[in-house]
Amino acid sequence: MKSLVQFYETPTGQHFSSVEIELGNDLGEAAIQLGREHIAEINKEFFGEHPELQGKISLLLLPNRLNSSRPTDLTVSGNQE
């Protein structure tokens, strides 16, 4: 823990601290875009491993509730039995 505090006290640590949220958001958006591009493959593999869920749920990428211009997390929807 002491090493972590020391890191954030350095100029590099201060810079990282100032950009880490934006970096995390950018990485998240890139991951969602990758998911959007491969959703058919994701569904095929998922339902290949879990055929009992076919028709009961679907894996979707839905618009962000907070900001509709940004992608969101992979969302599972379906019957809640």
NORKASUL-V553549 format. One record per run of one state. SS is the DSSP state (2 for helix, 1 for strand, 0 for the rest). FROM is the first residue (numbers start at 1). LEN is the number of residues. If there is no record, write none. Layout:
# NORKASUL-V553549
<<SS	FROM	LEN> <SS	FROM	LEN>>
This chain:
# NORKASUL-V553549
<<0	1	1> <2	2	8> <0	10	1> <2	11	27> <0	38	1> <2	39	11> <0	50	1> <2	51	3> <1	54	1> <0	55	2> <1	57	7> <0	64	7> <1	71	8> <0	79	3>>
